[in-house]
Structures are given as structure tokens and as C-alpha cells.
Amino acid sequence: MDIAALEKMLAEGKENALLQQTLGGEYLKQGDAARAAEHLARAVELAREYSAAWKLYGKALTALERYDEAAEVYAEGIAVAEERGDIQAAKEMKVFLKRLQKGVV
């Protein structure tokens, strides 16, 4: 994905959870965890039920070494995923949360 094109869509007022999550994921791939976290925080704000955004948000916070926040985000993401029946996302976030709790990041 082209970040510039995604940012342009955002600037044009086409904001939605999917756009924010996609931008966050792209910034995370490029190693910009701070910008990723900003977009992912907005994605879950816009659509609390978006399991994929919670998972990436936790990853971004972990990359920023904001471990307590990442743990909180994973816990919330697990609850959301379980509410929605998104078993795979819940399972993955449980693994990430356990790693955080053990100090294995």
C-alpha cells in the first residue's frame, strides 16, 4: 500500500476504522511504531469491535516499549475478539499478552 495515497484519503475526510488500521499497519511495517500507534488508537476509537486493529495496536505499543499499555490493549482486544467470536485473533493476542507478562518481547 502507498502511505501517501492513504494519507491523502485521510486528508480528504475519508476517515474510517479500516483506513486508520491500514495506515497503522503500513507504518508498523516501515518501522514507524509511533505513527502506527496513533492511527491504530484512532481505528479502535472509531470501531471498538475491530479485532485486527487491537492486535496491531498492541504490537505497535510493544515496539515502542510501552509494555503496560500494550498489555492493556491486548486485554481489551481479547475481550472484543471473544465477544465477536473472533477466536483466532483472541488466541494470537493471548500469546502476545503472555509474552509481555513473562518479559519475552
Buried (B, 14 or more C-beta within 10 A) or exposed (E): EEBEEBBEBBEEEEBEBBBBBBBBBBBBEEEBBEBBBBBBBBBBEBBBEBBBBBBBBBBBBBBBEBBEBBBBBBBBBBEBBBEEEBEEBBEBBBEBBEEBEEEEE
